[in-house]
Amino acid sequence: MKTKLNKVIFLVLVILLGLCIIPNSVNANNDVIIMLDPGHGGTETGAIGGGLVEKNLTWKIATKVKEILDRTPRNNRNTN
């Protein structure tokens, strides 16, 4: 059980790290298409532990990232 929780925590940390690194490293002259895939669907829950369900956690993270991207004005996006 603890191993699954550690995997969920690791996954969250990787996603958050990616959110910090990727926006600063994108170099594009055109629109960038960002695809968010929280994984797991239907009855596939992923890891469960510590009161957390991976499927629900990754969905919340993807939804929040989409909200942030949608409300970020185009002229304020990092295009270095």
N, CA, C and O atoms as a Tinker XYZ file with bonds, in Angstrom:
   320  protein
     1  N      0.832000   -1.194000    0.000000    73     2
     2  CA     0.000000    0.000000    0.000000    64     1     3
     3  C      0.874000    1.253000    0.000000    63     2     4     5
     4  O      0.599000    2.204000   -0.732000    81     3
     5  N      1.924000    1.254000    0.819000    73     3     6
     6  CA     2.804000    2.414000    0.904000    64     5     7
     7  C      3.539000    2.639000   -0.418000    63     6     8     9
     8  O      3.787000    3.782000   -0.803000    81     7
     9  N      3.884000    1.562000   -1.108000    73     7    10
    10  CA     4.564000    1.668000   -2.393000    64     9    11
    11  C      3.679000    2.379000   -3.413000    63    10    12    13
    12  O      4.162000    3.214000   -4.178000    81    11
    13  N      2.388000    2.054000   -3.427000    73    11    14
    14  CA     1.469000    2.707000   -4.364000    64    13    15
    15  C      1.352000    4.194000   -4.052000    63    14    16    17
    16  O      1.323000    5.019000   -4.966000    81    15
    17  N      1.286000    4.537000   -2.785000    73    15    18
    18  CA     1.211000    5.943000   -2.392000    64    17    19
    19  C      2.473000    6.672000   -2.821000    63    18    20    21
    20  O      2.400000    7.805000   -3.297000    81    19
    21  N      3.621000    6.044000   -2.660000    73    19    22
    22  CA     4.882000    6.645000   -3.092000    64    21    23
    23  C      4.886000    6.878000   -4.595000    63    22    24    25
    24  O      5.406000    7.890000   -5.064000    81    23
    25  N      4.307000    5.943000   -5.360000    73    23    26
    26  CA     4.222000    6.111000   -6.812000    64    25    27
    27  C      3.329000    7.292000   -7.170000    63    26    28    29
    28  O      3.647000    8.049000   -8.087000    81    27
    29  N      2.227000    7.458000   -6.467000    73    27    30
    30  CA     1.318000    8.582000   -6.721000    64    29    31
    31  C      2.031000    9.892000   -6.401000    63    30    32    33
    32  O      1.965000   10.843000   -7.179000    81    31
    33  N      2.707000    9.941000   -5.268000    73    31    34
    34  CA     3.432000   11.152000   -4.885000    64    33    35
    35  C      4.517000   11.450000   -5.911000    63    34    36    37
    36  O      4.695000   12.605000   -6.298000    81    35
    37  N      5.236000   10.441000   -6.352000    73    35    38
    38  CA     6.274000   10.621000   -7.368000    64    37    39
    39  C      5.668000   11.160000   -8.657000    63    38    40    41
    40  O      6.224000   12.077000   -9.262000    81    39
    41  N      4.538000   10.605000   -9.087000    73    39    42
    42  CA     3.869000   11.051000  -10.305000    64    41    43
    43  C      3.481000   12.526000  -10.197000    63    42    44    45
    44  O      3.683000   13.293000  -11.138000    81    43
    45  N      2.932000   12.914000   -9.067000    73    43    46
    46  CA     2.536000   14.312000   -8.860000    64    45    47
    47  C      3.757000   15.223000   -8.926000    63    46    48    49
    48  O      3.703000   16.288000   -9.541000    81    47
    49  N      4.850000   14.815000   -8.302000    73    47    50
    50  CA     6.062000   15.626000   -8.322000    64    49    51
    51  C      6.624000   15.757000   -9.734000    63    50    52    53
    52  O      7.087000   16.833000  -10.115000    81    51
    53  N      6.590000   14.689000  -10.507000    73    51    54
    54  CA     7.068000   14.742000  -11.894000    64    53    55
    55  C      6.215000   15.706000  -12.709000    63    54    56    57
    56  O      6.740000   16.502000  -13.489000    81    55
    57  N      4.907000   15.635000  -12.530000    73    55    58
    58  CA     4.010000   16.531000  -13.266000    64    57    59
    59  C      4.273000   17.983000  -12.880000    63    58    60    61
    60  O      4.372000   18.849000  -13.749000    81    59
    61  N      4.386000   18.248000  -11.595000    73    59    62
    62  CA     4.628000   19.619000  -11.150000    64    61    63
    63  C      5.980000   20.137000  -11.633000    63    62    64    65
    64  O      6.097000   21.302000  -12.015000    81    63
    65  N      6.987000   19.294000  -11.619000    73    63    66
    66  CA     8.295000   19.680000  -12.131000    64    65    67
    67  C      8.201000   19.995000  -13.615000    63    66    68    69
    68  O      8.776000   20.976000  -14.086000    81    67
    69  N      7.482000   19.167000  -14.344000    73    67    70
    70  CA     7.285000   19.410000  -15.771000    64    69    71
    71  C      6.601000   20.732000  -16.033000    63    70    72    73
    72  O      6.941000   21.428000  -16.990000    81    71
    73  N      5.643000   21.090000  -15.201000    73    71    74
    74  CA     4.937000   22.366000  -15.366000    64    73    75
    75  C      5.871000   23.546000  -15.132000    63    74    76    77
    76  O      5.671000   24.618000  -15.703000    81    75
    77  N      6.882000   23.358000  -14.301000    73    75    78
    78  CA     7.835000   24.437000  -14.042000    64    77    79
    79  C      8.872000   24.556000  -15.153000    63    78    80    81
    80  O      9.307000   25.661000  -15.476000    81    79
    81  N      9.263000   23.450000  -15.729000    73    79    82
    82  CA    10.338000   23.434000  -16.728000    64    81    83
    83  C      9.822000   23.718000  -18.135000    63    82    84    85
    84  O     10.396000   24.544000  -18.844000    81    83
    85  N      8.772000   23.062000  -18.541000    73    83    86
    86  CA     8.302000   23.126000  -19.928000    64    85    87
    87  C      7.966000   24.543000  -20.385000    63    86    88    89
    88  O      8.418000   24.941000  -21.459000    81    87
    89  N      7.191000   25.329000  -19.623000    73    87    90
    90  CA     6.864000   26.665000  -20.131000    64    89    91
    91  C      8.098000   27.529000  -20.389000    63    90    92    93
    92  O      8.058000   28.408000  -21.250000    81    91
    93  N      9.178000   27.301000  -19.671000    73    91    94
    94  CA    10.384000   28.095000  -19.854000    64    93    95
    95  C     11.271000   27.598000  -20.983000    63    94    96    97
    96  O     12.201000   28.296000  -21.386000    81    95
    97  N     11.005000   26.418000  -21.495000    73    95    98
    98  CA    11.872000   25.870000  -22.530000    64    97    99
    99  C     11.213000   25.822000  -23.901000    63    98   100   101
   100  O     11.857000   25.440000  -24.878000    81    99
   101  N      9.948000   26.199000  -23.992000    73    99   102
   102  CA     9.270000   26.168000  -25.285000    64   101   103
   103  C      9.739000   27.348000  -26.116000    63   102   104   105
   104  O      9.720000   28.488000  -25.653000    81   103
   105  N     10.156000   27.077000  -27.331000    73   103   106
   106  CA    10.567000   28.120000  -28.256000    64   105   107
   107  C      9.795000   27.915000  -29.539000    63   106   108   109
   108  O     10.119000   27.026000  -30.327000    81   107
   109  N      8.766000   28.735000  -29.756000    73   107   110
   110  CA     7.913000   28.539000  -30.920000    64   109   111
   111  C      7.491000   29.876000  -31.489000    63   110   112   113
   112  O      7.239000   30.830000  -30.754000    81   111
   113  N      7.419000   29.931000  -32.792000    73   111   114
   114  CA     6.920000   31.122000  -33.460000    64   113   115
   115  C      5.445000   30.979000  -33.783000    63   114   116   117
   116  O      4.790000   31.961000  -34.133000    81   115
   117  N      4.922000   29.793000  -33.674000    73   115   118
   118  CA     3.522000   29.514000  -33.963000    64   117   119
   119  C      2.817000   29.078000  -32.695000    63   118   120   121
   120  O      3.433000   28.942000  -31.638000    81   119
   121  N      1.518000   28.860000  -32.817000    73   119   122
   122  CA     0.773000   28.360000  -31.671000    64   121   123
   123  C      1.317000   27.002000  -31.238000    63   122   124   125
   124  O      1.708000   26.176000  -32.063000    81   123
   125  N      1.331000   26.799000  -29.955000    73   123   126
   126  CA     1.760000   25.526000  -29.393000    64   125   127
   127  C      0.522000   24.772000  -28.947000    63   126   128   129
   128  O     -0.338000   25.324000  -28.260000    81   127
   129  N      0.433000   23.526000  -29.334000    73   127   130
   130  CA    -0.688000   22.693000  -28.917000    64   129   131
   131  C     -0.215000   21.855000  -27.735000    63   130   132   133
   132  O      0.768000   21.120000  -27.826000    81   131
   133  N     -0.926000   21.980000  -26.640000    73   131   134
   134  CA    -0.590000   21.219000  -25.437000    64   133   135
   135  C     -1.674000   20.179000  -25.228000    63   134   136   137
   136  O     -2.861000   20.501000  -25.170000    81   135
   137  N     -1.260000   18.947000  -25.119000    73   135   138
   138  CA    -2.191000   17.848000  -24.940000    64   137   139
   139  C     -2.045000   17.321000  -23.519000    63   138   140   141
   140  O     -0.954000   16.929000  -23.105000    81   139
   141  N     -3.131000   17.312000  -22.786000    73   139   142
   142  CA    -3.107000   16.824000  -21.405000    64   141   143
   143  C     -3.776000   15.456000  -21.359000    63   142   144   145
   144  O     -4.925000   15.309000  -21.776000    81   143
   145  N     -3.069000   14.468000  -20.860000    73   143   146
   146  CA    -3.608000   13.116000  -20.760000    64   145   147
   147  C     -3.448000   12.629000  -19.330000    63   146   148   149
   148  O     -2.381000   12.150000  -18.946000    81   147
   149  N     -4.516000   12.753000  -18.535000    73   147   150
   150  CA    -4.411000   12.319000  -17.149000    64   149   151
   151  C     -4.352000   10.802000  -16.989000    63   150   152   153
   152  O     -4.166000   10.315000  -15.874000    81   151
   153  N     -4.502000   10.059000  -18.057000    73   151   154
   154  CA    -4.418000    8.604000  -17.985000    64   153   155
   155  C     -5.631000    7.981000  -17.332000    63   154   156   157
   156  O     -6.600000    8.672000  -17.016000    81   155
   157  N     -5.582000    6.704000  -17.133000    73   155   158
   158  CA    -6.642000    5.923000  -16.500000    64   157   159
   159  C     -8.054000    6.406000  -16.836000    63   158   160   161
   160  O     -8.366000    7.591000  -16.721000    81   159
   161  N     -8.874000    5.489000  -17.242000    73   159   162
   162  CA   -10.260000    5.820000  -17.539000    64   161   163
   163  C    -11.157000    4.660000  -17.164000    63   162   164   165
   164  O    -10.685000    3.561000  -16.875000    81   163
   165  N    -12.432000    4.910000  -17.170000    73   163   166
   166  CA   -13.381000    3.845000  -16.841000    64   165   167
   167  C    -13.158000    3.307000  -15.448000    63   166   168   169
   168  O    -13.111000    4.058000  -14.473000    81   167
   169  N    -13.023000    2.009000  -15.366000    73   167   170
   170  CA   -12.866000    1.379000  -14.049000    64   169   171
   171  C    -11.402000    1.278000  -13.613000    63   170   172   173
   172  O    -11.132000    0.843000  -12.493000    81   171
   173  N    -10.457000    1.667000  -14.462000    73   171   174
   174  CA    -9.030000    1.606000  -14.130000    64   173   175
   175  C     -8.669000    2.776000  -13.229000    63   174   176   177
   176  O     -8.659000    3.922000  -13.679000    81   175
   177  N     -8.372000    2.505000  -11.971000    73   175   178
   178  CA    -8.144000    3.573000  -10.987000    64   177   179
   179  C     -6.695000    4.006000  -10.859000    63   178   180   181
   180  O     -6.418000    5.111000  -10.391000    81   179
   181  N     -5.770000    3.155000  -11.268000    73   179   182
   182  CA    -4.367000    3.441000  -10.993000    64   181   183
   183  C     -4.083000    3.156000   -9.532000    63   182   184   185
   184  O     -4.798000    2.380000   -8.898000    81   183
   185  N     -3.051000    3.773000   -8.997000    73   183   186
   186  CA    -2.655000    3.527000   -7.603000    64   185   187
   187  C     -3.678000    4.122000   -6.637000    63   186   188   189
   188  O     -4.283000    5.161000   -6.902000    81   187
   189  N     -3.849000    3.437000   -5.516000    73   187   190
   190  CA    -4.736000    3.908000   -4.450000    64   189   191
   191  C     -3.961000    3.812000   -3.145000    63   190   192   193
   192  O     -3.358000    2.782000   -2.845000    81   191
   193  N     -3.981000    4.893000   -2.368000    73   191   194
   194  CA    -3.290000    4.860000   -1.086000    64   193   195
   195  C     -3.421000    6.171000   -0.351000    63   194   196   197
   196  O     -3.509000    7.236000   -0.961000    81   195
   197  N     -3.435000    6.086000    0.936000    73   195   198
   198  CA    -3.501000    7.281000    1.761000    64   197   199
   199  C     -4.737000    8.129000    1.501000    63   198   200   201
   200  O     -4.711000    9.350000    1.653000    81   199
   201  N     -5.818000    7.465000    1.107000    73   199   202
   202  CA    -7.046000    8.188000    0.811000    64   201   203
   203  C     -7.053000    8.842000   -0.560000    63   202   204   205
   204  O     -7.980000    9.582000   -0.889000    81   203
   205  N     -6.017000    8.573000   -1.372000    73   203   206
   206  CA    -5.919000    9.144000   -2.717000    64   205   207
   207  C     -6.127000    8.078000   -3.776000    63   206   208   209
   208  O     -5.702000    6.933000   -3.618000    81   207
   209  N     -6.788000    8.471000   -4.862000    73   207   210
   210  CA    -6.962000    7.600000   -6.019000    64   209   211
   211  C     -6.268000    8.296000   -7.190000    63   210   212   213
   212  O     -6.630000    9.414000   -7.557000    81   211
   213  N     -5.271000    7.630000   -7.773000    73   211   214
   214  CA    -4.462000    8.228000   -8.837000    64   213   215
   215  C     -5.329000    8.796000   -9.952000    63   214   216   217
   216  O     -5.086000    9.908000  -10.418000    81   215
   217  N     -6.333000    8.047000  -10.381000    73   215   218
   218  CA    -7.219000    8.477000  -11.463000    64   217   219
   219  C     -7.847000    9.841000  -11.150000    63   218   220   221
   220  O     -7.888000   10.716000  -12.016000    81   219
   221  N     -8.328000   10.023000   -9.939000    73   219   222
   222  CA    -8.965000   11.281000   -9.550000    64   221   223
   223  C     -7.946000   12.414000   -9.415000    63   222   224   225
   224  O     -8.215000   13.551000   -9.802000    81   223
   225  N     -6.792000   12.097000   -8.871000    73   223   226
   226  CA    -5.748000   13.095000   -8.664000    64   225   227
   227  C     -5.213000   13.621000   -9.997000    63   226   228   229
   228  O     -5.082000   14.832000  -10.178000    81   227
   229  N     -4.905000   12.721000  -10.925000    73   227   230
   230  CA    -4.380000   13.157000  -12.216000    64   229   231
   231  C     -5.432000   13.933000  -13.004000    63   230   232   233
   232  O     -5.088000   14.851000  -13.747000    81   231
   233  N     -6.706000   13.579000  -12.854000    73   231   234
   234  CA    -7.775000   14.323000  -13.533000    64   233   235
   235  C     -7.839000   15.758000  -12.990000    63   234   236   237
   236  O     -7.969000   16.709000  -13.759000    81   235
   237  N     -7.747000   15.907000  -11.663000    73   235   238
   238  CA    -7.795000   17.241000  -11.062000    64   237   239
   239  C     -6.606000   18.090000  -11.513000    63   238   240   241
   240  O     -6.754000   19.281000  -11.789000    81   239
   241  N     -5.433000   17.470000  -11.585000    73   239   242
   242  CA    -4.233000   18.197000  -12.016000    64   241   243
   243  C     -4.393000   18.644000  -13.466000    63   242   244   245
   244  O     -4.132000   19.803000  -13.785000    81   243
   245  N     -4.818000   17.740000  -14.346000    73   243   246
   246  CA    -4.994000   18.088000  -15.765000    64   245   247
   247  C     -6.044000   19.181000  -15.938000    63   246   248   249
   248  O     -5.866000   20.089000  -16.751000    81   247
   249  N     -7.130000   19.099000  -15.184000    73   247   250
   250  CA    -8.184000   20.108000  -15.275000    64   249   251
   251  C     -7.673000   21.473000  -14.817000    63   250   252   253
   252  O     -7.969000   22.488000  -15.447000    81   251
   253  N     -6.914000   21.501000  -13.735000    73   251   254
   254  CA    -6.364000   22.761000  -13.222000    64   253   255
   255  C     -5.367000   23.355000  -14.207000    63   254   256   257
   256  O     -5.377000   24.564000  -14.437000    81   255
   257  N     -4.507000   22.527000  -14.793000    73   255   258
   258  CA    -3.538000   23.013000  -15.779000    64   257   259
   259  C     -4.274000   23.607000  -16.977000    63   258   260   261
   260  O     -3.882000   24.656000  -17.488000    81   259
   261  N     -5.336000   22.943000  -17.429000    73   259   262
   262  CA    -6.128000   23.468000  -18.554000    64   261   263
   263  C     -6.730000   24.822000  -18.211000    63   262   264   265
   264  O     -6.704000   25.738000  -19.033000    81   263
   265  N     -7.268000   24.957000  -17.009000    73   263   266
   266  CA    -7.848000   26.240000  -16.577000    64   265   267
   267  C     -6.789000   27.349000  -16.596000    63   266   268   269
   268  O     -7.057000   28.462000  -17.047000    81   267
   269  N     -5.605000   27.040000  -16.111000    73   267   270
   270  CA    -4.519000   28.027000  -16.086000    64   269   271
   271  C     -4.131000   28.420000  -17.504000    63   270   272   273
   272  O     -3.975000   29.604000  -17.800000    81   271
   273  N     -3.976000   27.437000  -18.377000    73   271   274
   274  CA    -3.608000   27.722000  -19.764000    64   273   275
   275  C     -4.692000   28.520000  -20.475000    63   274   276   277
   276  O     -4.391000   29.445000  -21.229000    81   275
   277  N     -5.946000   28.169000  -20.239000    73   275   278
   278  CA    -7.053000   28.858000  -20.905000    64   277   279
   279  C     -7.168000   30.319000  -20.491000    63   278   280   281
   280  O     -7.575000   31.155000  -21.298000    81   279
   281  N     -6.822000   30.640000  -19.262000    73   279   282
   282  CA    -6.978000   32.019000  -18.811000    64   281   283
   283  C     -5.707000   32.852000  -18.975000    63   282   284   285
   284  O     -5.706000   34.044000  -18.667000    81   283
   285  N     -4.635000   32.238000  -19.454000    73   283   286
   286  CA    -3.391000   32.968000  -19.677000    64   285   287
   287  C     -3.474000   33.708000  -21.004000    63   286   288   289
   288  O     -3.594000   33.078000  -22.055000    81   287
   289  N     -3.412000   35.050000  -20.969000    73   287   290
   290  CA    -3.481000   35.805000  -22.229000    64   289   291
   291  C     -2.335000   35.411000  -23.153000    63   290   292   293
   292  O     -1.215000   35.160000  -22.709000    81   291
   293  N     -2.636000   35.363000  -24.433000    73   291   294
   294  CA    -1.663000   34.947000  -25.432000    64   293   295
   295  C     -0.409000   35.813000  -25.395000    63   294   296   297
   296  O      0.698000   35.299000  -25.557000    81   295
   297  N     -0.566000   37.127000  -25.182000    73   295   298
   298  CA     0.600000   38.010000  -25.197000    64   297   299
   299  C      1.451000   37.884000  -23.922000    63   298   300   301
   300  O      2.558000   38.422000  -23.877000    81   299
   301  N      0.965000   37.195000  -22.903000    73   299   302
   302  CA     1.757000   36.986000  -21.686000    64   301   303
   303  C      2.416000   35.623000  -21.646000    63   302   304   305
   304  O      3.145000   35.318000  -20.702000    81   303
   305  N      2.176000   34.808000  -22.642000    73   303   306
   306  CA     2.775000   33.472000  -22.658000    64   305   307
   307  C      4.238000   33.574000  -23.031000    63   306   308   309
   308  O      4.634000   34.402000  -23.851000    81   307
   309  N      5.025000   32.727000  -22.420000    73   307   310
   310  CA     6.462000   32.717000  -22.664000    64   309   311
   311  C      6.745000   32.139000  -24.039000    63   310   312   313
   312  O      6.424000   30.977000  -24.289000    81   311
   313  N      7.337000   32.919000  -24.938000    73   311   314
   314  CA     7.672000   32.430000  -26.279000    64   313   315
   315  C      9.146000   32.677000  -26.579000    63   314   316   317
   316  O      9.515000   32.904000  -27.731000    81   315
   317  N      9.987000   32.634000  -25.554000    73   315   318
   318  CA    11.432000   32.834000  -25.737000    64   317   319
   319  C     12.023000   31.711000  -26.520000    63   318   320
   320  O     13.228000   31.703000  -26.776000    81   319
